[in-house]
Amino acid sequence: MPMGCKYGSHRVLEPKGALPQPAQKLNNDFSTVYDNEILVDVIALNIDSASFTQIEEEADHDVAKIGAKILEIVGERGKQQNPVTGSGGMFIGKVAQIGSALRDRDLKVGDKIASLVSLSLTPLKINKILKIHPDIDRVEIEGQAIIFESGIYAKLPEDMTESLALAALDVAGAPAQAAKLVRPGHSVLVIGAGGKSGMLCCYEAMKRVGPTGRVVGNVHSAKHIPTLMDLGLCHEAVQGDATAPIEFLNIVQKANLGREYDVVINCVNVANCEMGSILPCKDDGIVYFFSMATSFTKAALGAEGVGKDVTMIVGNGYTKDHAEITLWELRENPRLRKLFEERYV
């Protein structure tokens, strides 16, 4: 078979010359698998939280309509890329075919893997939706997908169920970035601390700040506060709405003893939280937008408008060793792992 572009541009139908992520349509005809592609039989999709929330609201929380919308998107685009949020998610599946140019990898047909690149750039065909789990943004399917030569993936660990590994790897970029950004003595605010990425970021931040640092977890619903405190995931947990930035600033700054934060990590799945993330951060501090609901135009111009000299980091879902870091968090914290198993499996 022929060799394709290592970045997958050979699968782009519209517009020609684009890369797969910004492309409008990909070729998801897998009758030909290129020598530098991996074909995977997909078991389940984990839809990006911001994307699933948008689809669910558009479908009036009707499961059948959610499924129809997902099939419509994949049918039109050849990939699961929400046209409103632009985001995708990731999948788990079983390796069906390995191109001849990639057979030197530590991978064989039949291995179960998780994709660590976004569904927004992954050629995908759905033959049938088997079940939708709206509470955990997961869709069980019969279908196939392609991983390009440049694509990254992780073999599913033997000491975890597929569902647990999928839940953790879906947000692996967030806690791994937290491990890079947080330093001893830092004060850290995690917005959206009650979700998967938020809890993992809180746990990683608590490890990194040491005895002189402080971690505050923000939640939209007070029901998450006892869990965060009981698991020791933060020094204080507070309820607040990050879409109301001035009121939010007062709440979270009070929780940090009246001070601004060194690091702010945004893990929410709703729009218009940019200024709620920027205002609590001190000058020369860091705001990490993991949320795919973020408008980076609003963030950039908003920071300029209030005179905030902060470093803003795009929520890159990949950083070195992110899968290993995230899975290890669950291994070293049995109580957090148990919660994930109860809530997301």
VEXKOL-712910 format. One line per field, with one value per residue (C-alpha): residue number from 1; residue in one letter; x, y, z. Coordinates in pm, 1 decimal. Layout:
resi <- NUM  ...
resn <- A  ...
east <- X  ...
north <- Y  ...
up <- Z  ...
***
This chain:
resi <- 1  2  3  4  5  6  7  8  9  10  11  12  13  14  15  16  17  18  19  20  21  22  23  24  25  26  27  28  29  30  31  32  33  34  35  36  37  38  39  40  41  42  43  44  45  46  47  48  49  50  51  52  53  54  55  56  57  58  59  60  61  62  63  64  65  66  67  68  69  70  71  72  73  74  75  76  77  78  79  80  81  82  83  84  85  86  87  88  89  90  91  92  93  94  95  96  97  98  99  100  101  102  103  104  105  106  107  108  109  110  111  112  113  114  115  116  117  118  119  120  121  122  123  124  125  126  127  128  129  130  131  132  133  134  135  136  137  138  139  140  141  142  143  144  145  146  147  148  149  150  151  152  153  154  155  156  157  158  159  160  161  162  163  164  165  166  167  168  169  170  171  172  173  174  175  176  177  178  179  180  181  182  183  184  185  186  187  188  189  190  191  192  193  194  195  196  197  198  199  200  201  202  203  204  205  206  207  208  209  210  211  212  213  214  215  216  217  218  219  220  221  222  223  224  225  226  227  228  229  230  231  232  233  234  235  236  237  238  239  240  241  242  243  244  245  246  247  248  249  250  251  252  253  254  255  256  257  258  259  260  261  262  263  264  265  266  267  268  269  270  271  272  273  274  275  276  277  278  279  280  281  282  283  284  285  286  287  288  289  290  291  292  293  294  295  296  297  298  299  300  301  302  303  304  305  306  307  308  309  310  311  312  313  314  315  316  317  318  319  320  321  322  323  324  325  326  327  328  329  330  331  332  333  334  335  336  337  338  339  340  341  342  343  344  345
resn <- M  P  M  G  C  K  Y  G  S  H  R  V  L  E  P  K  G  A  L  P  Q  P  A  Q  K  L  N  N  D  F  S  T  V  Y  D  N  E  I  L  V  D  V  I  A  L  N  I  D  S  A  S  F  T  Q  I  E  E  E  A  D  H  D  V  A  K  I  G  A  K  I  L  E  I  V  G  E  R  G  K  Q  Q  N  P  V  T  G  S  G  G  M  F  I  G  K  V  A  Q  I  G  S  A  L  R  D  R  D  L  K  V  G  D  K  I  A  S  L  V  S  L  S  L  T  P  L  K  I  N  K  I  L  K  I  H  P  D  I  D  R  V  E  I  E  G  Q  A  I  I  F  E  S  G  I  Y  A  K  L  P  E  D  M  T  E  S  L  A  L  A  A  L  D  V  A  G  A  P  A  Q  A  A  K  L  V  R  P  G  H  S  V  L  V  I  G  A  G  G  K  S  G  M  L  C  C  Y  E  A  M  K  R  V  G  P  T  G  R  V  V  G  N  V  H  S  A  K  H  I  P  T  L  M  D  L  G  L  C  H  E  A  V  Q  G  D  A  T  A  P  I  E  F  L  N  I  V  Q  K  A  N  L  G  R  E  Y  D  V  V  I  N  C  V  N  V  A  N  C  E  M  G  S  I  L  P  C  K  D  D  G  I  V  Y  F  F  S  M  A  T  S  F  T  K  A  A  L  G  A  E  G  V  G  K  D  V  T  M  I  V  G  N  G  Y  T  K  D  H  A  E  I  T  L  W  E  L  R  E  N  P  R  L  R  K  L  F  E  E  R  Y  V
east <- 0.0  114.4  270.9  67.1  172.3  293.8  57.7  -243.7  -298.1  -355.6  -689.0  -810.7  -1091.7  -1185.7  -999.6  -711.1  -370.7  -507.2  -408.5  -672.0  -769.2  -879.2  -1010.0  -1383.9  -1395.0  -1172.9  -1167.8  -1301.9  -1304.9  -1076.6  -1078.7  -723.8  -499.0  -173.5  162.9  211.9  -134.5  -280.0  -639.3  -828.5  -1162.7  -1318.3  -1489.6  -1586.8  -1554.9  -1505.0  -1646.5  -1474.2  -1672.5  -1737.4  -1847.8  -2075.8  -2235.9  -2313.3  -2454.9  -2660.3  -2812.6  -2887.2  -3058.4  -3265.0  -3094.7  -3265.3  -3031.6  -3166.9  -3112.7  -2759.9  -2680.2  -2833.1  -2625.4  -2302.3  -2382.1  -2460.0  -2128.0  -1922.4  -2122.2  -2059.9  -1700.5  -1549.5  -1444.1  -1604.1  -1546.8  -1821.1  -1885.3  -1974.0  -1687.4  -1436.6  -1330.6  -1346.1  -1240.8  -1058.4  -1126.3  -1029.1  -1017.0  -837.8  -562.5  -690.9  -409.7  -62.2  91.5  417.9  617.0  510.8  570.5  884.9  670.6  593.8  245.3  68.1  -270.1  -516.0  -359.1  -608.6  -507.6  -634.1  -582.5  -403.4  -486.1  -814.9  -1110.9  -1124.8  -837.7  -901.9  -1064.5  -1362.0  -1644.8  -1934.0  -2126.8  -2352.0  -2397.2  -2444.7  -2498.6  -2463.9  -2362.2  -2454.5  -2332.9  -1974.1  -1971.4  -1906.4  -2041.9  -2001.8  -1985.6  -1903.6  -1669.8  -1315.6  -1060.4  -714.9  -409.0  -153.4  222.3  258.8  -32.0  21.6  -152.8  -116.3  -159.8  -433.1  -281.6  -340.0  -411.6  -712.1  -1040.5  -1084.3  -1339.9  -1117.2  -819.3  -1037.3  -1173.7  -824.7  -650.6  -927.7  -792.8  -428.7  -290.7  -430.7  -263.7  60.8  69.0  -9.6  295.0  509.8  361.0  319.8  618.3  678.3  518.1  277.0  -84.2  -301.4  -664.6  -834.9  -1160.9  -1395.1  -1228.7  -1518.3  -1471.4  -1219.6  -950.6  -1011.9  -966.8  -652.0  -507.9  -588.4  -416.7  -107.9  -98.7  -120.2  182.4  380.9  307.9  458.9  395.4  416.0  179.3  -196.9  -447.3  -803.5  -1061.4  -1357.2  -1684.3  -2007.7  -2217.6  -2159.6  -2229.4  -1869.9  -1708.4  -1725.4  -1563.4  -1271.9  -1208.6  -1256.5  -1005.4  -758.5  -746.3  -720.5  -670.4  -1005.2  -1296.0  -1535.5  -1850.8  -1853.1  -1957.6  -1656.9  -1882.6  -1949.6  -1586.8  -1603.5  -1813.8  -1598.6  -1277.3  -1395.4  -1484.7  -1163.1  -933.4  -1087.4  -1016.0  -649.3  -627.0  -688.7  -404.6  -391.9  -274.7  51.8  -120.9  -483.3  -601.3  -931.4  -1100.6  -1461.7  -1678.0  -1878.6  -1803.0  -1728.4  -1495.4  -1193.2  -1198.1  -1291.1  -960.9  -749.4  -856.8  -748.1  -399.7  -113.5  105.9  371.7  151.8  25.0  -326.1  -363.1  -680.7  -741.8  -1107.3  -1195.8  -1485.3  -1229.4  -1229.7  -867.8  -972.0  -1170.2  -879.0  -614.3  -814.9  -969.6  -631.5  -513.5  -825.4  -772.6  -395.0  -307.5  48.0  -5.8  123.9  -168.7  -120.2  -338.5  -484.8  -255.3  -381.3  -30.9  278.6  566.0  474.3  120.5  -38.9  206.3  172.6  -206.8  -238.6  19.4  -194.5  -472.3  -228.1  -78.1  -410.1  -648.9  -928.2  -922.0  -910.8  -1213.1  -1404.2  -1320.2  -1433.7  -1762.6  -1830.8  -1685.6  -1683.4
north <- 0.0  362.4  582.1  873.1  1198.9  1125.5  1398.7  1262.7  1529.1  1253.3  1182.1  1540.5  1583.9  1946.7  2176.9  2017.5  2085.3  2126.1  1918.9  1680.7  1882.8  2208.4  2023.1  2022.7  1664.0  1355.4  1036.5  761.2  491.2  227.9  -14.7  114.2  140.5  322.9  172.6  432.1  404.5  191.1  69.2  17.6  -148.6  105.6  -5.8  327.3  701.5  943.1  1267.8  1584.6  1722.7  2063.5  1896.4  1641.7  1909.9  2117.7  1818.3  1708.8  2054.8  2083.7  1743.3  1842.4  1560.0  1301.3  1002.3  908.6  1263.5  1266.7  951.9  1093.8  1410.3  1213.9  1002.3  1320.1  1480.8  1173.9  1122.1  1477.8  1519.7  1171.4  1243.6  1330.1  1704.1  1912.5  2201.3  2434.0  2368.2  2238.1  1966.3  1588.5  1345.1  1012.9  640.7  294.9  -0.7  -310.3  -292.6  -446.7  -369.7  -217.1  -61.6  -220.8  96.3  88.6  -276.0  -199.6  -49.0  -225.0  -306.4  -605.2  -684.8  -751.9  -508.1  -284.0  79.7  426.2  704.8  1002.2  1236.4  1415.5  1268.9  1608.4  1491.2  1114.6  950.4  762.8  548.6  447.6  141.0  130.5  308.1  44.0  254.1  612.4  701.5  1071.3  1087.2  1011.6  1143.7  794.6  628.3  255.3  183.7  -60.3  121.9  183.9  462.1  545.4  651.8  834.6  781.6  1093.8  992.5  885.8  610.1  403.2  32.9  -24.1  -125.0  -476.6  -362.2  -146.6  -201.0  -51.9  194.9  317.9  365.0  547.3  780.4  876.3  892.0  1111.0  1398.9  1290.7  1622.1  1820.4  1659.1  1610.0  1981.4  2058.5  1851.6  2073.6  2408.3  2383.9  2446.5  2429.4  2723.6  2803.6  2893.3  2711.0  2756.9  2471.5  2583.8  2292.2  2083.8  1839.5  1674.7  1417.3  1657.8  1889.7  1620.2  1485.7  1837.5  1904.5  1584.0  1662.1  2021.2  1904.9  1683.7  1969.1  2274.2  2125.8  2246.9  2617.5  2609.5  2621.3  2454.7  2581.6  2382.0  2563.8  2384.7  2507.3  2281.3  2257.3  1882.7  1824.9  2004.7  1716.1  1476.4  1709.7  1774.5  1414.2  1290.5  1562.5  1696.9  2061.4  2279.2  2449.2  2397.4  2679.1  2715.2  2986.4  3066.3  3150.0  3308.4  3593.2  3712.3  3988.7  3790.6  3486.8  3681.1  3783.9  3424.8  3258.0  3535.8  3511.8  3136.2  3219.3  3446.7  3756.8  3687.1  3627.1  3289.2  3178.5  2921.6  2900.3  2584.5  2599.5  2258.3  2366.0  2252.8  2572.3  2894.6  3244.6  3147.5  3325.7  3632.2  3423.6  3244.3  3552.0  3792.8  3573.5  3520.5  3743.2  3932.5  3699.1  3406.5  3125.8  3050.8  2705.6  2670.2  2296.1  2362.2  2331.8  2571.5  2853.0  3140.8  3235.3  3565.2  3651.2  3541.2  3740.3  4059.8  4027.8  4004.3  4304.6  4498.0  4456.6  4501.3  4149.0  4041.7  3667.8  3376.5  3193.3  2836.8  2669.5  2341.5  2113.4  1765.1  1625.0  1664.9  1421.8  1109.1  1234.1  889.3  738.7  1031.3  1016.0  639.1  647.7  896.2  639.0  365.6  565.2  696.4  403.7  630.0  847.3  536.3  394.4  716.4  702.7  339.8  427.5  740.2  687.2  313.2
up <- 0.0  -46.2  220.4  345.2  508.4  862.8  991.0  804.8  538.9  281.1  453.2  416.5  162.5  237.3  208.1  23.3  178.7  532.4  831.3  973.4  1281.9  1113.1  805.5  736.8  609.9  629.4  424.5  649.6  381.4  532.5  239.5  187.7  493.9  421.7  514.0  789.1  946.0  1222.4  1185.4  1510.2  1584.2  1817.6  2137.7  2292.3  2246.9  2531.9  2396.7  2515.5  2810.6  2653.8  2330.7  2497.1  2713.9  2403.5  2213.0  2512.9  2555.4  2183.4  2201.7  2507.5  2701.2  2479.5  2438.3  2095.4  1969.6  2114.4  1919.3  1603.2  1636.2  1681.1  1373.3  1180.1  1273.4  1183.8  864.8  749.6  866.8  872.5  1231.0  1565.8  1575.1  1728.1  1483.5  1772.1  2016.2  1759.8  2005.0  1990.3  2261.9  2239.0  2193.4  2308.3  2075.6  1953.1  1689.6  1366.4  1121.9  1138.2  828.8  714.4  789.6  1155.7  1238.8  1435.4  1710.2  2034.5  1911.8  1764.2  1616.3  1898.2  2147.6  2322.5  2309.7  2395.5  2145.4  2295.7  2009.9  1962.6  1779.1  1606.7  1383.7  1381.8  1076.6  1223.1  1092.7  1316.4  1202.8  1507.3  1838.5  2106.8  2418.9  2536.8  2893.5  2932.4  3291.2  3186.3  2824.6  2687.5  2373.1  2308.9  1935.9  1661.5  1427.0  1314.0  1332.8  1200.9  1398.0  1185.4  1199.9  1416.2  1640.0  1998.5  2190.0  2504.1  2557.6  2811.7  3146.4  3274.6  3629.6  3535.5  3358.6  3013.0  3146.4  3427.5  3197.3  2944.2  3211.7  3324.4  2987.0  2848.2  3059.1  3090.2  2966.3  3258.9  3563.8  3371.5  3288.0  3653.4  3749.1  3523.5  3626.3  4004.3  4230.6  4608.7  4785.1  4503.9  4562.2  4307.5  4207.6  4021.4  3859.6  3799.7  4068.6  4100.9  3761.1  3637.3  3522.7  3817.6  4082.1  3918.3  3892.4  4257.6  4362.0  4156.8  4285.1  4647.4  4586.1  4433.0  4654.0  4969.1  5324.7  5236.3  4937.6  4914.2  4680.2  4646.5  4452.7  4301.2  4225.0  4071.7  4293.8  4668.5  4658.0  4542.3  4836.7  5089.9  4840.2  4767.2  5134.7  5246.1  4986.9  5082.3  4727.2  4835.4  5139.6  5084.9  4847.2  4757.4  4552.9  4288.8  3933.7  3716.4  3453.3  3701.4  3729.8  3992.9  4240.3  4166.6  4227.5  4572.9  4665.5  4552.6  4672.5  5020.0  5010.6  4946.2  5250.3  5036.9  4793.8  4422.0  4288.0  4132.1  3911.2  3795.2  3617.2  3428.4  3396.6  3338.7  3046.1  2995.0  2808.5  2940.5  3224.2  3076.5  3303.7  3605.7  3544.0  3470.2  3744.8  4041.9  3894.2  4007.3  3762.1  3620.3  3722.7  3498.2  3374.0  3220.5  3012.2  2987.5  2902.3  2535.1  2598.4  2624.1  2375.8  2341.0  2181.3  2495.4  2712.4  2528.2  2485.8  2830.3  3002.3  2805.9  2901.0  3276.0  3262.2  3367.6  3278.0  3304.9  3101.6  2942.7  2827.3  2567.5  2691.0  2495.9  2572.6  2532.0  2739.4  2781.2  2980.7  3043.1  3023.0  3270.0  3513.5  3513.2  3551.2  3828.9  4022.4  4040.8  4139.1  4426.2  4557.7  4619.0  4746.5  4436.5  4219.1  4403.1  4339.1  3968.2  3955.6  4125.5  3923.2  3575.8  3510.1
***
